[in-house]
Amino acid sequence: MALLANVEVLTACECSEHPPCELYSRSPIVFLGTVTEVIAPQDGKRSRARMRVDRAYKGVIEEPVILSDDYGSCGGPDLKVGEQYLIYTRRFEDQDLPSSSCMGSRNVENAAEDLQFLDGLAKAEPTATVFGVVSSYPEDNSGDVPVSGALVKIRNEEKTFTTTSNENGRYTLSGLAPAKYTVSVSRPGLRTAESDTQPLEARGCAVVDLLLGRDWPGAIEGRVLRPDGTGAAGVDVALFHAEESTGEYQFSGELKTNAQGEYSIPGLAPGPYKVAVHSCCFPTPAIPYPAIYWPASETEEDATEIRITDTPVQRRFDFWLPPEVKSKVVTGVVVLPDGKPVEGARIWILHLPDHGVTDADAITDAAGHFSFRAMDGIEYCLTALGSGEQPLRSRELHTALGEQPGPITLVLERPDRPI
């Protein structure tokens, strides 16, 4: 193993505004180098250059090393012979070292703060730092505002550290041992926010900004019930919220009912809402029910509006499901024009009339057979596609339960248009 040397490098990126300690933390390889030769672009790369490594700050790898610019969209300045650059990069298995968008690589003329930090690493304490800004989004949509006095918890598997945000919403916690940390922020009246796990290494840092939303008391909850009164578990319940500017309802998210068929959507801001069961699509074997908008409408336009205020009100919004849509296994075979069965052909199964995608796609076995479960009252469009660089394809076949007296036959032939 040897320190970086004789590196081929691409156009560096100057778009990063992250602090040096964060760039150092997230970059496995950091070095200062001088361009000795510009190389003609090849293999789709925008620019390349050979670089001599003057100082290696982090990363021990085998030679030779190639850096390429085909991992991101940031072009950065043109590399020039004789000029020096600070490079932040990483190794991907069996691939070139990238210098992609906003990794932090830049001309040495723009790297004074970075170099001061990097040159001081040898004397720095082997601890890490987490800092950031806590803010909230106001009701008038005027932009984020800093939140002071928020409780910030930074924890690893063994210990939790706490601090508070200052009058500008900023917080800092230094002296942390290298480990993986999670940052959470809370304040009365606001909803708690938590970050993804952040790996921290010695002499590095992580910037974690967190946005808090108002902890509204409004909630929509209820139960999804089968005709016999038992709860229906695992059913999708979707929430729709009307936009203030247009009054049109937009999808806001969904969840699944629990084992008892119950659902609860807390923390809702005041405003009009609509709720639906299985709104995404038509009946499927997993959820054999059509879309139902509360209390019993088939479309969002006909659904009853649920208006939430800033005062909690105990109401339940239960759904009564209709009888399950019946289904049956449909079988078929895929053959070549000479009647020979085709193994490994993929069957595209779409829902008509809108050609919606289903989850019932199938693959033929060694005898060319396939099967899928069809729902009563739904028309399907079936197409078989062979394998290979220029696959054969069957003509579309439209079918519904009860229409086919026997197995379906799909014949692969050369398509009359590109696939």
C-alpha positions, -999 to 999 in steps of 0.1 A, spaced: 0 0 0 12 35 -8 0 71 -5 -16 86 -35 8 93 -64 7 99 -101 -31 104 -102 -52 110 -132 -79 136 -123 -108 154 -138 -124 188 -136 -128 196 -99 -160 210 -84 -161 243 -66 -198 243 -57 -195 230 -21 -202 253 8 -198 227 35 -172 234 63 -138 217 59 -144 193 89 -175 180 72 -158 175 38 -130 157 56 -154 135 75 -173 123 45 -144 119 21 -122 88 25 -95 102 3 -82 138 6 -50 152 -10 -33 182 -25 -19 178 -60 -5 196 -90 -17 190 -126 13 178 -147 -5 169 -179 -40 174 -195 -53 142 -210 -78 141 -239 -114 132 -227 -125 96 -234 -153 72 -226 -178 101 -221 -157 119 -195 -158 157 -198 -121 163 -189 -91 145 -174 -57 154 -162 -26 137 -147 -19 150 -112 12 148 -90 2 143 -53 20 169 -32 4 161 2 -19 133 12 -42 141 42 -63 110 42 -65 77 24 -40 50 16 -46 32 -16 -28 12 -42 -14 27 -74 -23 36 -101 -53 58 -93 -77 73 -118 -102 100 -111 -131 106 -135 -160 130 -138 -188 106 -149 -203 103 -114 -220 137 -111 -231 169 -129 -207 195 -115 -181 206 -141 -161 230 -120 -130 249 -133 -109 236 -161 -77 219 -147 -46 236 -160 -10 223 -161 11 236 -132 -19 246 -110 -25 231 -77 -59 216 -65 -73 202 -32 -92 170 -40 -119 153 -19 -129 119 -33 -138 83 -25 -133 48 -38 -161 28 -54 -154 -9 -59 -138 -17 -93 -144 19 -105 -125 51 -109 -122 76 -81 -149 103 -87 -148 140 -82 -185 146 -85 -208 174 -79 -202 194 -47 -177 169 -32 -155 199 -22 -126 197 -47 -113 231 -57 -83 252 -69 -59 259 -41 -65 296 -44 -100 289 -30 -90 265 -3 -73 286 23 -98 276 51 -97 240 41 -59 238 41 -57 256 75 -80 229 89 -61 200 72 -27 212 82 -38 214 118 -51 179 120 -19 165 133 -22 186 165 -60 184 169 -77 164 195 -91 130 181 -127 141 188 -157 151 166 -182 179 164 -219 181 155 -235 215 148 -264 230 128 -295 252 128 -329 244 143 -357 262 125 -395 260 120 -418 267 90 -444 294 99 -481 292 90 -479 321 66 -453 303 44 -429 333 48 -398 310 51 -379 292 78 -374 310 111 -348 301 137 -360 283 169 -342 292 201 -343 271 233 -349 238 215 -336 207 232 -310 190 211 -301 154 218 -271 137 202 -269 100 210 -249 69 201 -255 33 212 -240 40 246 -247 76 256 -268 107 250 -255 143 250 -277 173 252 -275 210 244 -299 238 234 -302 261 204 -292 298 208 -312 329 199 -302 323 162 -313 286 163 -277 274 162 -263 246 183 -228 230 187 -216 200 206 -179 192 205 -156 167 221 -176 136 208 -159 103 205 -158 88 170 -191 68 165 -224 68 148 -248 94 161 -285 104 157 -296 140 163 -331 148 176 -347 182 184 -378 190 204 -395 221 218 -430 224 234 -456 232 207 -435 219 179 -432 184 165 -400 165 174 -376 160 144 -348 134 141 -320 130 117 -307 99 100 -277 82 116 -245 103 111 -211 86 112 -185 108 130 -148 102 129 -119 117 148 -112 154 139 -143 155 117 -178 169 120 -213 167 108 -237 195 100 -273 185 109 -300 212 103 -335 202 115 -368 217 106 -396 215 132 -433 216 123 -461 228 145 -475 200 168 -511 204 157 -537 187 179 -559 177 149 -563 140 141 -583 117 118 -587 82 131 -611 53 127 -614 17 117 -617 -2 84 -643 -30 89 -653 -60 68 -690 -67 63 -690 -91 93 -677 -64 116 -641 -76 119 -612 -53 113 -594 -54 80 -556 -54 86 -530 -41 61 -554 -19 41 -540 13 27 -556 45 41 -547 77 21 -550 113 32 -559 142 9 -556 179 18 -570 209 0 -545 235 -12 -554 270 0 -547 287 -33 -567 264 -55 -590 244 -32 -580 212 -51 -573 181 -30 -537 168 -32 -524 134 -19 -506 139 15 -495 104 23 -508 70 34 -505 43 60 -518 8 66 -543 -4 91 -531 -24 121 -540 -59 130 -574 -47 143 -581 -26 112 -575 7 130 -557 37 116 -547 71 131 -533 102 113 -522 127 140 -507 162 139 -530 177 112 -530 214 107 -565 231 105 -581 227 71 -603 205 49 -593 169 43 -606 137 26 -597 101 35 -598 71 13 -593 33 15 -572 17 -13 -574 49 -34 -543 40 -54 -558 14 -77 -583 -12 -86 -590 -44 -66 -561 -68 -63 -557 -103 -48 -539 -87 -18 -566 -60 -13 -597 -72 -30 -617 -40 -26 -623 -10 -49 -614 26 -38 -637 40 -11 -637 77 -1 -651 83 33 -678 75 41 -688 54 10 -680 72 -23 -663 58 -53 -645 91 -62 -628 119 -44 -652 145 -59 -682 128 -41 -664 122 -8 -675 140 23 -651 167 35 -636 164 69 -627 198 84 -600 199 111 -597 229 135 -571 239 160 -593 225 188 -592 187 192 -625 170 186 -632 133 193 -646 119 161 -642 86 143 -642 80 106 -649 43 100 -651 26 67 -674 -4 60 -659 -25 32 -681 -42 6 -679 -79 0 -645 -89 -14 -642 -89 -52 -641 -124 -64 -610 -137 -82 -598 -167 -102 -565 -180 -115 -562 -175 -153 -537 -198 -171 -519 -195 -204 -490 -205 -226 -465 -186 -247 -453 -203 -280 -434 -194 -311 -451 -193 -345 -442 -230 -350 -460 -239 -317 -428 -245 -297 -432 -233 -260 -411 -204 -248 -394 -206 -214 -386 -173 -195 -410 -151 -214 -423 -121 -194 -461 -115 -194 -470 -78 -191 -504 -76 -174 -521 -41 -175 -554 -29 -163 -579 -15 -189 -590 10 -200 -562 32 -187 -534 5 -191 -526 9 -154 -497 -13 -141 -506 -43 -120 -485 -64 -97 -495 -96 -115 -467 -99 -141 -456 -135 -147 -428 -155 -162 -433 -187 -182 -419 -220 -171 -401 -246 -191 -433 -257 -208 -442 -220 -216 -470 -219 -190 -479 -189 -169 -507 -179 -146 -521 -150 -127 -550 -142 -105 -577 -120 -122 -603 -100 -104 -639 -101 -113 -652 -71 -133 -617 -60 -145 -605 -62 -180 -568 -70 -185 -544 -64 -214 -517 -92 -218 -485 -90 -238 -457 -116 -238 -421 -105 -243 -392 -129 -251 -357 -125 -239 -325 -114 -257 -312 -82 -273 -339 -82 -300 -368 -99 -282 -399 -111 -299 -433 -99 -287 -469 -111 -289 -499 -91 -299 -520 -76 -271 -548 -97 -259 -577 -83 -239 -594 -106 -214 -616 -107 -184 -629 -134 -160 -652 -157 -178 -643 -146 -213 -618 -173 -221 -632 -209 -223 -597 -224 -218 -560 -214 -214 -548 -182 -231 -523 -186 -259 -498 -158 -268 -477 -162 -299 -443 -144 -300 -435 -127 -333 -413 -99 -345 -428 -66 -333 -438 -40 -359 -426 -12 -337 -397 -7 -313 -402 -20 -278 
